[in-house]
Amino acid sequence: MDDHSDDIRRPSPRIEVYAGAGRKRWPDDLKAQIAAESLEPGAIVTDVARRHGCRPQQVHDWRRRARLGQLVLPASVDTLSFVPLVSESSLPAATESSVSPEAAVVTVELQGARVEVRGTPSLAALSDVFLALRRTRSC
């Protein structure tokens, strides 16, 4: 029995046409929009993914990235959230008396939220404020 599968004179019974351009690149703002939609009350990740032509695993990954602060979700107009702030003074007693409580004011305004930190906060306290703001505005 002869194998004629490589014979160019004989037409192939199957033809494949590849029209794709490879992997789809999702812009960060679209990822954020889809992830935010999947976080709405009553939303089902599989349904959201199907509507946008992506896989549920991608949506879960985008949600995870948003929780870690790697993807900033669009702020919802009706969502009000507060950022807890705990500040401990690490200054020795001698320097506390020489520094006025009004010595510094750090004001942070981000997407409609405003946080003021008065006095001389430590770098750790300011880092906590910025981290909390980013997490609260992302998820």
PEKA-V509669 format. One record per backbone hydrogen bond with DSSP energy under -1.0 kcal/mol. CO is the residue of the C=O (numbers start at 1). NH is the residue of the N-H. Records with the same first field share a line. If there is no record, write none. Layout:
BEGIN
CO = NH, NH
END
This chain:
BEGIN
4 = 7
27 = 31
28 = 32
29 = 33
30 = 34
31 = 35
32 = 36
33 = 37
34 = 38
37 = 40
40 = 43
44 = 48
45 = 49
46 = 50
47 = 51
48 = 52
49 = 54
55 = 59
56 = 60
57 = 61
58 = 62
59 = 63
60 = 64
61 = 65
62 = 66
63 = 67
64 = 68
65 = 70
66 = 69
92 = 96
93 = 97
100 = 103
104 = 119
106 = 117
108 = 115
110 = 113
113 = 110
115 = 108
117 = 106
122 = 126
123 = 127
124 = 128
125 = 129
126 = 130
127 = 131
128 = 132
129 = 133
130 = 134
131 = 135
132 = 136
133 = 137
135 = 139
END
